[in-house]
């Protein structure tokens, strides 16, 4: 019988030594009375140096991490005091000084009369698991940071009732809504006024049938600013693969639309320039004959009334001649004579010229904010001055009751000299903005509609750009960019 008992003890020891967990048994004085091989491997001490010693001294050794040691002690004390099992994770240094995360289960061993005769601790090394979890959290955080930095994209999700259930990935910055304000609102609040229920139904039905829908669509921000987007809609499936909503990913294509518009405008201007040049030459030929005959007639002795009529005809012929000259100037591609220019000085030289243009200068205040550290540009002084005179005159004429003109120069990313000319005038209607640089288009009662077209051509020939932003009764801002040398 003794041999059988000893054999069973040996088998039990082997089982405990090869168990997948660390095992400690503490006597009532919290000294170790039993440990398995995994404890020896963890602390790097032989069995004889472990048995009979205080469990904290063995597990933590000379570690300076008193906080975690005291926390571990408090957990055991709590388990003993209330005679209940406790679970706890603690970082323990291994024999090589590496930090190991051990998940412990502490259970008091009670006698029949409920006295504690010892405590058994089971420990599981979860270091790799926690490292993987931390790595996954880092990856998740990185993905969130990447997605949140994609400000040109907006991602939002709707449920089957068309209510917004998720609003993230640039959606707040692009569309101006806070998550708390937009969640569970109908998706129609994000779409432009011509987006009705029928269009939404068509898109969602297409996604149901084919899994995806792509289109260009205008969204509207909280401040009612229209944002042109490239929109992709896909299915949102739950864990069981059942359709539970729709994912909308919108890319802001404002800049692309601007470039497309500029290309179209440029093509139109080229075509109109060719047409205008042909028409101007055709008009010039008979006009030359008319002007020559009028000049001869005015040299003769004529009745006063006849002379008066001929002078009137001659004046109108001169007006036509001036108009034809402006048309030819618009259509003629002239290569600028480029020289290094200080853009601030170029504008300063223009300002006195405005006083000779019979404009209500006394009612207009000019505010200047010039970047004095601007690098030089390469430009044609006379052509650029013509641009600035034209824009300043437009600003004056847009403020018949007086106002303020602001001229700001700045360094745009060390690439361009940026010039902004703003006024507080009557502004330009949104439907007119797209045609503002087109030849013969004008918002004035009197005007040829060629001034801004010529400005556009001059700036384009300088390798730059010119844009207009305007609101009715709020004013206008022309923004010009000219490349540095």
Beta strands, then each sheet from edge to edge (+ up, - down):
strand 1: 22-26
strand 2: 32-35
strand 3: 86-93
strand 4: 99-110
strand 5: 116-125
strand 6: 153-159
strand 7: 164-168
strand 8: 212-220
strand 9: 226-237
strand 10: 243-252
strand 11: 339-341
strand 12: 364-369
strand 13: 377-379
strand 14: 403-412
strand 15: 416-423
strand 16: 465-471
strand 17: 475-483
sheet 1: 2+ 1- 5+ 4- 3+
sheet 2: 7+ 6- 10+ 9- 8+
sheet 3: 11+ 13-
sheet 4: 12+ 14+ 15- 17+ 16-
end
